[in-house]
Amino acid sequence: MPSKLVVRKVKFTPEEMAFEPLPDYSHLKFKRRRPPNLVELDPDLAVFFRTADAVNNALRKVMEAIPEGSPRRRKSA
């Protein structure tokens, strides 16, 4: 059988009673920032590309199809 819960009455000093509560910041609204490399897919593409790996693989194949001398082609780091 569990033991009884013991409740003690504690007296506080005036200094302890003078504790000021922390300021209430609940009225502030914070904007959530997206990571800088996050790209949002359109709904019709999101149905086809279900994972980040699928998108990455497709983009790598597109990059391979771009000619090497193309001014738009970046060298991978």
C-alpha positions in Angstrom: 0.0 0.0 0.0 1.4 3.4 -0.9 2.5 5.7 1.9 0.6 8.8 2.7 1.5 12.0 1.1 3.1 14.3 3.7 2.4 18.0 3.3 4.5 20.5 5.2 3.6 24.1 5.8 6.5 26.4 4.9 6.9 29.9 6.1 8.5 32.4 3.8 10.6 35.3 4.7 9.6 38.8 3.6 12.4 38.7 1.0 11.1 35.5 -0.4 7.6 36.9 -0.5 8.8 40.0 -2.4 9.7 37.8 -5.5 8.7 39.6 -8.7 7.2 37.3 -11.3 8.9 37.2 -14.7 7.6 39.6 -17.4 4.8 38.2 -19.5 5.8 38.0 -23.2 2.8 36.1 -24.3 1.4 39.1 -26.3 4.4 39.1 -28.6 4.3 37.2 -31.9 7.4 35.8 -33.3 7.9 35.1 -37.0 9.1 31.7 -37.9 11.9 31.9 -40.3 12.5 29.3 -43.0 16.0 27.9 -43.4 17.6 29.7 -46.3 17.9 26.6 -48.4 14.3 25.4 -48.1 12.3 25.2 -51.3 8.6 24.8 -51.3 7.1 22.6 -54.0 3.9 23.2 -55.7 1.1 20.8 -54.7 1.1 18.9 -58.0 4.9 18.4 -57.7 4.7 17.4 -54.1 2.4 14.5 -55.1 5.0 13.2 -57.5 8.1 13.9 -55.4 7.2 12.5 -52.0 10.7 12.7 -50.4 13.7 15.1 -50.4 15.8 12.3 -51.9 13.5 12.0 -54.9 13.8 15.7 -55.5 17.5 15.6 -55.1 18.0 12.7 -57.5 15.8 14.3 -60.1 17.8 17.6 -59.9 21.1 15.8 -60.1 19.9 14.1 -63.3 18.9 17.5 -64.7 22.4 18.9 -63.8 24.0 16.0 -65.6 22.0 16.8 -68.7 23.3 20.4 -68.8 26.4 20.7 -71.0 29.7 21.2 -69.2 30.5 24.5 -70.9 27.1 26.1 -70.2 27.4 29.4 -68.4 24.6 28.4 -66.0 26.4 25.3 -64.8 28.1 25.7 -61.4 31.0 23.6 -60.4 30.2 21.4 -57.4 32.1 22.3 -54.3 
